[in-house]
Structure formats: structure tokens, C-alpha cells
Amino acid sequence: MDELKSKTARAFLNLWNGYENRHLELRSRGVKNENGKVEAKVTTEDGPLTEALAWKHISGETSIGVAPVRADSTCRFGVLDVDWYDMPEDEVLELVKRMRTRCAAFRSKSRGLHIYVFTDQPVRAKLMHDYLASLRRRLPKKVQQKTEIFPKSTQTVVTPDNEPTSINLPLYGSQRELAWVLTDQHMGVIDEADKSVILDMIENGCRVSASTVEEIAREQPTLDHSDMGYKVPDNPAGRNDLLMRIAMSMQSRGWPDTEMDAEIRRLNGDTNFHHLFGDGPLPEAEIANLLKSAKKREKGTPTPLHYRMVEKFNREWAVIDLNGKIEYLRKSAPEFTTYSRDDLMAKTATQRVQYGKGQVPIAKLWIEDPDRAEYEGVVCEPEGYDGPGYNVFRGFKCAPRDGDATVFKEYVLNVLCGGDADLAHWVTMWLADTVQRPTEPSVSTAIALRGPQGAGKSFLQEKVLGSIFHDRQITVVHESSRLFS
């Protein structure tokens, strides 16, 4: 190899300075699959990339790939892999304005996009991942969902059992052309240039300082899948139902597709996770189908509120719709108690979660969380009720006991019913129905009491019914105009 080729190869390796223990070699078969990717025979080879391999790659003889994470768990480069087949050119150019940091982008084999960032010195792989996650947040939401990060969040510490995933490198022959370069002096596409010129431009203009990487990673809080969590259903109908409902929870909580795929496949067949897998794992075809179905739902936006925090907050609070008015139910209160949004914020002001350099009220995030507890109105149903309403029935305040009911009978007959025995019998049966069948639909009648002040009307509600039923089971309306609103 002559000196010019050797110099170009060294410049290439200095930029894509990755994992030393193994690399990929790809030899094209010259055909594309149904998704537009060029099919290639891929082999994993031991050892680092060499100048000879780098030149074979640049000259178009053998394509190579390497993982960004090095053996000491540090990185000199990282990648945002936009997995968008035949990504339109205008969409590619739009991302230049979004990145706002030194980087270079190349078209991938499938005509997607690989956005590379380079550092002036090695940084921890976890820091590189967080930096890239911050940059991914700058992209349009539809692009974020298609973008994978290298290094992966699960591969930031290299061990013999956890070696990092490689990615195909750019500048292979005449393919995988440069899409754009973003430096302090240049933003956008550059004219057709020799590969040594491109390498020199990236080397001298695209490297980011380690301090900048750390600053951006810290300023813009990042969340990986371990920060999000997901809801595990209580009574799944089977393995498919279990994983499907978990996948839907992940989708609503904003899990990146690739990490959701990996987590569902990790759970599949794990008997330590759920006893249903005592029957073995689901076939891969079922896993692929349920993931496809879950991803048809709208992707949520990740927040720093882990599902465990949501679950804990749900034990104390719930959103409730009371005749079209949204209030916040305190479930632990001895009686039915609701708060306005401002009062909820004040009541829970000390409960906060760390988000980057600052703290955010848990209640603020919980209100917007897809897994918050919520109810559609109030119902009075048996204890096994599992509908959308909040069940106020909690039994009675007192237990029945033997005694003399003469005074009560006289009250009903003479005070409520003016001495009319037939009416008193009807009222007594009406009242008996409320305690003998408390959760059954009420008869379609109501008692209306009319009389002067002090005649004994309120005694029925305050002393009789109020002694039997909890306050949350009785609604007192002080304005007649609200009776039927």
C-alpha cells in the first residue's frame, strides 16, 4: 500500500476508532431485499480493524463495521441510525437544522441515514449514549421513533458476556455517500469531494469536546428504557395477552421501538418474570405480530416518571369526572374528598422527581401520564365491581342489631306521612330497599318532603340515613337548581 493510501486509511481509522476485539466484514451479493437493503454475506472476525481492511473498505472491495464502544467502555464516536428506507432528500436536509452540533451524516445501505458524532478524547460510553439521546430529542418526533442509538443503553459497559453491537461504516467504495457535514464554518451538503478531503473536513471540523458532550447530556435530561418502566397486567388471559398488554404500555410510555422489541423478547419465556412461561416461550412469529399490533397505537412521550412512581401515586390519587368537571380524588381520605388541580399541586408540592439539573412536581407529570388512575363518575356497586366509575360503596357505618323501632315507626307515620298508614308503609319499604339491596338499581321513585322549618324533614337525612351510610354515599344538594343538572 502506498503512502497516500496508508494516510487515507489511517485518517479513516482515527475517526472510526471502535471496538478492538472484533469487527464485521461484509461482502455484497449485489441484490436488494424487499426493504431495499443490499444483501451481503456478513462475518464477525476477531481482532481490530487494520489499515489494510480500511483501504479495502474505502476502495469498495470489502465493507466493514465496528462497534463504537471500545474494550475499556469508552467511545470516540457515536451514531444515530435513522432506519427510514429511501428517506426523502428534503427530510434528510431538514435534519441539518435540527442537530445544532458538529457532526456528519451519511446515507446507509437502505438509503436511511447514519449521523456520526466524534469527540476530541475518549468519553464514557454511558455519557456518549446520553449525549446521543439528547440529540435525538432535537429531531422531529416521526424521526425519533425510527432512530436507534449506538452505543445501545444496554451495552455501555463491555464484558465478555456483553460485547457491543457493530454498525456498518460509511465511505464504502462509491456507495453510502456523504449527506451533509455540520461544522462551525459549514452547514449542509458539500460539493463532490475526494474521500481524503471529506475525512480531513470531518477530522478538523466535526470533533466535539468531551466537556460539551457532558454539558449537553446533563442539560437536556435523557431517559433510557430503565427510566420508563411499564405496567404488568394483574390477570392476563395467557402469555400472548400478557406480553401484548406490556407492549401497549411501553408504546404509550414512549419506549423506543428497538428497546421495546428487545425487552419483550427478553421477557418471553422468563419463568422468573411470570409463571405463565412455565409452558415455554411464545414462537417468534407471535412476538413479531404482537409487537406490530402494539406499534399501531400512538407513541407516547417519555417522561422522568417511572411507572413504579405512577403506580404509587395512583394508590393515593385519581382523576375523576364529576358531571363534566374534572377533579382529583384522594382515595385514602376517610370520606369522599376531591381537590381542584391547584389544591392537588399544593397538597403534593413536596413530592418531586429529579429531571436533569432540576426537579419537577410528580403531580404535574402524573396528570399527563397515560397510566394515571381515572374514573368516570361515581357508582354504588358490589365490592367486586371493576367498571369505569368510582365505587363509593364501602359497607355501612353501623351493623344491624335487635331493638325497639317504635320511635322510628312513629316518626315515619306521623312526621313524614301525616298519619297516612298506607303512605307510611310505602316509605318504610322504600327505605328498607336502600339497606337491604344497597348496590342494586334503585326504584325509579324519590321521596320529596315539604313542610315548614323545624318540622323534622332533615332528621331523615342527618340522623337516620346519615347514621347508616358513609358521607361518600350521600350527596347533599343545597340548591334546587342543581338537582337535575
C-alpha positions in Angstrom: 0.0 0.0 0.0 1.5 3.3 -1.0 1.8 6.3 1.4 -1.3 8.1 0.1 -3.5 5.1 0.6 -2.0 4.4 4.0 -2.5 8.0 5.1 -6.2 7.9 4.0 -6.7 4.6 5.8 -5.2 6.0 9.0 -7.4 9.0 8.8 -10.4 6.7 8.4 -9.4 4.6 11.4 -8.7 7.6 13.5 -12.3 8.8 13.1 -14.0 5.4 13.4 -11.9 4.2 16.3 -14.0 1.5 17.8 -14.1 -1.9 19.5 -10.7 -3.6 19.3 -11.7 -7.2 19.9 -13.8 -7.9 16.8 -15.3 -6.3 13.7 -17.6 -7.0 10.8 -16.7 -7.8 7.2 -19.4 -7.7 4.6 -19.3 -8.9 1.0 -22.1 -7.7 -1.2 -24.2 -10.2 -3.2 -25.4 -7.4 -5.5 -29.1 -7.7 -4.8 -31.6 -5.9 -2.7 -34.2 -7.4 -0.4 -37.9 -6.3 -0.3 -37.0 -3.4 2.1 -34.3 -2.0 -0.1 -31.3 -3.2 1.8 -28.4 -4.6 -0.2 -27.9 -8.2 0.8 -24.5 -9.1 1.9 -22.6 -12.0 3.5 -21.7 -10.9 6.9 -18.9 -12.4 9.0 -17.7 -11.4 12.5 -13.9 -11.5 12.7 -11.7 -11.4 15.7 -9.3 -8.5 16.2 -9.3 -4.8 15.4 -9.7 -3.0 12.1 -6.4 -2.6 10.2 -5.1 -0.1 7.6 -5.4 -2.9 5.0 -9.1 -3.5 5.9 -9.8 0.2 6.0 -8.4 0.7 2.5 -10.3 -2.4 1.2 -13.4 -0.7 2.5 -12.7 2.7 1.0 -11.8 1.2 -2.3 -15.1 -0.8 -2.4 -13.6 -4.3 -2.1 -14.8 -5.4 1.4 -17.3 -3.4 3.5 -16.5 -3.2 7.3 -18.3 -2.4 10.5 -17.3 -1.8 14.1 -18.9 -1.0 17.4 -18.4 2.5 18.8 -17.7 1.2 22.3 -14.1 0.2 22.9 -12.8 -2.5 25.2 -12.4 0.0 28.1 -16.1 1.0 27.8 -15.2 4.4 26.3 -16.1 5.9 22.9 -14.5 8.3 20.4 -17.6 8.3 18.1 -21.3 7.5 18.3 -24.2 7.0 15.8 -27.8 8.0 15.4 -29.1 5.3 13.0 -32.3 6.7 11.3 -33.9 3.5 10.0 -36.1 5.1 7.2 -36.0 3.2 3.9 -35.4 5.5 1.0 -35.6 8.6 3.2 -36.6 11.6 1.0 -33.9 14.1 0.3 -35.8 17.0 1.8 -36.3 15.1 5.0 -32.5 14.4 5.1 -31.6 18.0 4.7 -34.2 19.1 7.3 -32.2 17.3 10.0 -29.2 19.6 9.4 -31.1 22.5 11.0 -32.2 20.3 13.9 -28.9 18.9 15.1 -27.2 22.1 16.2 -23.9 20.3 17.0 -20.8 19.3 15.0 -21.5 16.0 13.2 -21.5 14.3 9.8 -24.3 12.3 8.1 -24.0 9.5 5.5 -26.7 7.6 3.6 -27.0 4.0 4.9 -27.3 0.8 2.7 -31.1 1.1 2.8 -31.0 4.9 1.9 -31.7 5.8 5.5 -29.2 8.0 7.4 -26.4 7.5 9.8 -25.5 10.6 11.8 -22.0 10.4 13.3 -20.6 12.4 16.2 -16.9 12.4 17.1 -15.2 13.5 20.3 -11.7 15.0 20.8 -10.9 12.5 23.5 -12.5 9.2 24.8 -15.7 9.6 26.8 -17.6 7.0 28.9 -19.9 5.0 26.7 -22.9 5.8 29.0 -22.1 9.5 28.6 -22.0 9.1 24.8 -25.3 7.3 24.9 -26.9 10.1 26.9 -25.4 12.7 24.6 -26.9 11.0 21.6 -30.3 10.6 23.3 -30.3 14.4 23.9 -29.5 14.9 20.2 -32.3 12.5 19.2 -34.7 14.7 21.1 -33.9 17.5 18.7 -35.2 15.5 15.7 -38.9 15.5 14.6 -41.0 13.1 16.5 -41.6 10.9 13.5 -37.8 10.6 13.0 -37.1 10.0 16.7 -39.3 6.9 16.5 -37.2 5.5 13.7 -33.8 6.3 15.3 -31.6 3.9 17.1 -28.6 4.9 19.2 -25.2 3.3 19.1 -23.9 2.6 21.7 -27.0 1.0 23.0 -28.1 1.8 26.5 -27.6 -1.9 27.5 -24.1 -2.1 26.1 -22.2 0.8 27.7 -20.1 -1.5 29.9 -18.1 -4.1 28.0 -17.7 -7.6 29.5 -17.0 -11.0 27.9 -20.7 -11.7 28.1 -21.8 -8.3 26.9 -19.9 -7.2 23.8 -21.2 -4.1 21.9 -23.1 -4.2 18.6 -21.3 -3.2 15.5 -22.6 -0.8 12.8 -21.6 -0.6 9.1 -19.2 2.2 8.4 -19.6 4.9 5.6 -17.4 5.8 2.6 -17.5 2.2 1.2 -16.4 2.4 -2.4 -18.7 4.8 -4.4 -21.7 3.9 -2.1 -23.0 5.4 1.2 -22.3 8.9 0.1 -21.9 11.9 2.4 -25.3 13.5 3.0 -24.1 16.6 4.9 -21.5 18.0 7.3 -22.1 20.3 10.2 -19.1 22.3 11.4 -18.6 25.7 12.9 -17.9 27.0 9.4 -20.2 24.9 7.2 -23.7 23.6 7.4 -25.2 21.4 4.7 -24.2 19.5 1.6 -20.7 19.8 0.3 -19.7 19.5 -3.4 -18.4 16.2 -4.6 -15.0 15.8 -3.0 -12.2 13.2 -2.7 -12.6 10.9 0.3 -9.3 12.2 1.8 -10.8 15.7 1.7 -14.0 14.5 3.4 -12.0 12.8 6.1 -9.9 15.9 6.6 -13.0 18.1 6.9 -14.6 15.8 9.5 -11.4 15.4 11.5 -10.8 19.1 11.6 -14.3 20.4 11.9 -16.6 17.8 13.4 -15.0 16.8 16.7 -16.8 17.8 19.8 -15.1 18.4 23.1 -15.7 16.0 26.0 -16.9 18.9 28.1 -19.5 19.8 25.5 -20.7 16.2 25.4 -21.1 16.2 29.1 -22.8 19.6 29.2 -25.4 18.7 26.6 -26.0 15.3 28.2 -26.7 17.0 31.5 -28.6 20.0 30.3 -31.2 18.0 28.3 -32.3 15.2 30.5 -32.3 11.8 28.8 -34.3 8.7 29.6 -33.4 5.2 28.6 -35.9 2.3 28.9 -34.9 1.6 32.5 -36.2 5.1 33.5 -39.7 4.5 32.0 -41.0 1.2 33.2 -44.2 -0.4 32.1 -47.5 -1.8 33.5 -47.6 -5.5 34.1 -51.3 -6.7 34.0 -52.7 -8.4 37.1 -54.7 -11.2 35.5 -53.5 -11.9 31.9 -55.5 -14.4 29.9 -52.3 -16.0 28.7 -48.8 -15.5 27.5 -49.8 -13.5 24.4 -52.2 -11.3 26.4 -49.5 -10.7 29.0 -46.8 -9.5 26.5 -49.3 -7.7 24.3 -50.6 -5.6 27.2 -47.0 -4.9 28.4 -46.1 -3.8 24.8 -49.0 -1.5 24.7 -48.0 0.1 28.0 -44.4 0.5 26.6 -45.8 2.1 23.5 -48.0 4.6 25.4 -45.0 5.4 27.7 -42.8 6.3 24.7 -40.3 3.4 24.6 -38.1 3.5 21.5 -39.1 0.7 19.1 -35.8 -1.2 19.2 -35.6 -1.2 23.0 -39.3 -2.3 23.3 -38.5 -5.2 20.9 -35.5 -6.2 23.0 -37.4 -6.1 26.3 -40.4 -8.0 25.1 -38.1 -10.7 23.7 -36.2 -10.8 27.0 -39.4 -11.3 29.0 -40.7 -14.0 26.6 -40.1 -17.4 28.3 -38.7 -16.0 31.5 -40.4 -18.0 34.3 -38.8 -15.8 36.9 -40.8 -12.9 35.4 -44.2 -14.7 35.2 -45.4 -18.2 35.9 -47.3 -18.4 32.6 -43.9 -19.0 30.9 -43.8 -22.4 32.6 -45.4 -23.5 29.3 -42.4 -22.2 27.4 -41.8 -19.0 25.3 -44.1 -17.8 22.6 -43.0 -18.5 19.0 -41.1 -15.7 17.3 -43.9 -15.2 14.8 -46.4 -14.4 17.7 -43.9 -12.0 19.2 -43.4 -10.2 15.9 -47.2 -9.9 15.4 -48.0 -8.6 18.8 -45.2 -6.0 18.6 -46.5 -4.9 15.2 -50.0 -4.6 16.7 -48.8 -2.6 19.7 -46.9 -0.2 17.5 -50.0 0.8 15.6 -51.1 2.7 18.6 -49.8 6.3 19.0 -46.4 6.5 20.5 -46.3 8.4 23.8 -43.8 10.9 25.0 -41.3 9.7 27.6 -41.2 11.4 31.0 -38.9 11.0 34.0 -41.8 9.5 35.9 -41.1 5.7 36.1 -44.2 3.5 36.1 -43.5 2.5 39.7 -43.9 6.1 40.7 -47.2 6.3 38.8 -48.4 3.2 40.5 -47.6 4.6 43.9 -49.3 7.9 43.2 -52.3 6.0 41.8 -52.8 4.4 45.2 -53.4 7.8 46.7 -54.9 9.9 43.9 -57.1 9.5 40.8 -58.6 11.8 38.2 -62.5 11.8 38.4 -65.0 13.2 36.0 -68.0 14.5 38.1 -70.7 15.6 35.7 -68.2 17.1 33.2 -66.0 18.7 35.8 -62.5 17.2 36.3 -61.4 16.9 39.9 -58.8 14.9 41.8 -60.0 12.2 44.2 -58.0 11.5 47.3 -58.6 7.8 47.6 -57.2 7.4 51.1 -59.5 10.1 52.6 -62.0 8.6 55.1 -64.8 10.3 53.2 -65.3 11.2 49.6 -62.9 14.1 49.0 -61.9 15.8 45.8 -59.4 18.5 45.1 -59.0 21.1 42.3 -55.8 21.0 40.2 -54.3 23.9 42.2 -55.1 22.2 45.5 -53.7 18.9 44.3 -50.4 20.7 43.4 -50.3 22.4 46.8 -51.1 19.2 48.7 -48.3 17.2 46.9 -45.8 20.0 46.4 -43.1 18.2 48.4 -43.3 15.1 46.1 -40.9 15.8 43.3 -38.7 13.9 40.8 -35.2 14.7 39.5 -35.2 15.8 35.8 -31.7 16.8 34.6 -30.5 19.6 36.9 -33.9 20.5 38.3 -36.8 18.9 39.9 -40.4 18.5 38.6 -43.6 18.0 40.7 -44.7 14.4 40.5 -48.4 15.6 40.3 -47.7 17.7 37.2 -46.2 14.7 35.3 -48.8 12.3 36.7 -51.7 14.3 35.4 -50.3 13.9 31.9 -49.3 10.2 32.3 -51.1 7.6 30.2 -51.2 5.2 33.2 -52.8 7.6 35.7 -55.8 6.3 37.7 -59.0 7.8 36.5 -62.8 7.3 37.0 -65.9 8.2 35.1 -68.2 9.5 37.8 -69.4 7.8 41.0 -71.2 4.5 41.3 -72.6 2.3 44.1 -71.9 -1.3 43.3 -70.9 -4.6 45.0 -67.3 -4.8 46.1 -66.3 -6.9 43.1 -67.1 -4.0 40.7 -64.5 -3.4 38.0 -66.1 -0.8 35.8 -65.1 2.8 34.9 -66.8 4.5 37.8 -65.5 5.1 41.3 -67.4 2.7 43.6 -68.4 4.6 46.8 -70.0 1.6 48.5 -67.8 0.5 51.4 -70.5 -1.2 53.6 -72.5 0.6 56.3 -71.4 2.8 59.2 -73.1 0.5 61.6 -74.1 -3.1 61.9 -77.8 -4.2 62.3 -78.9 -5.3 65.8 -82.1 -6.2 67.6 -84.0 -3.4 69.2 -87.3 -1.5 69.5 -88.1 0.5 66.3 -91.3 2.1 67.7 -89.9 5.6 67.8 -88.8 5.4 64.2 -92.1 3.9 63.0 -93.9 6.8 64.7 -91.6 9.3 63.0 -92.3 7.9 59.6 -96.1 7.6 60.2 -96.8 10.9 61.9 -94.0 13.3 60.9 -93.2 12.2 57.3 -96.5 10.8 56.2 -99.0 12.9 58.3 -100.7 9.8 59.8 -101.3 8.1 56.4 -100.7 4.4 57.2 -100.5 3.3 53.5 -98.1 6.0 52.6 -96.0 5.2 55.8 -95.9 1.5 54.7 -94.7 2.6 51.2 -92.0 4.9 52.6 -90.8 2.2 55.0 -90.5 -0.3 52.1 -88.6 2.4 50.1 -86.2 3.0 52.9 -85.8 -0.8 53.5 -84.8 -1.3 49.9 -81.9 1.1 50.3 -80.3 -1.0 53.1 -81.4 -4.5 52.0 -80.2 -4.0 48.4 -77.7 -1.2 48.6 -76.0 -1.9 45.3 -79.0 -2.8 43.2 -80.5 -0.2 40.9 -82.9 2.0 42.9 -86.6 2.0 42.2 -87.5 4.9 39.8 -89.0 7.0 42.5 -87.9 9.6 45.1 -89.2 11.0 48.3 -90.0 14.7 48.3 -90.6 16.2 51.8 -92.4 19.5 52.1 -93.2 21.4 55.3 -92.3 24.4 57.5 -88.8 24.8 59.1 -88.4 22.6 62.1 -91.0 20.0 61.1 -88.4 17.2 61.0 -87.6 16.9 57.3 -83.8 17.0 57.7 -83.9 14.4 60.5 -84.3 11.7 57.9 -81.1 12.5 56.1 -79.0 13.7 59.1 -79.9 11.3 61.8 -81.3 8.2 60.1 -79.6 7.8 56.7 -76.5 9.7 57.9 -76.1 7.2 60.7 -76.2 4.2 58.3 -74.4 5.4 55.1 -71.0 6.9 54.8 -70.8 10.5 53.6 -69.3 9.5 50.3 -72.6 7.5 49.6 -74.8 10.5 50.2 -74.9 13.6 48.0 -76.3 16.8 49.6 -77.5 19.4 47.2 -78.2 22.8 48.7 -79.5 24.5 45.6 -82.7 23.1 44.0 -81.5 24.3 40.5 -78.7 21.7 40.7 -81.0 18.7 41.4 -81.3 17.7 37.7 -78.2 19.4 36.2 
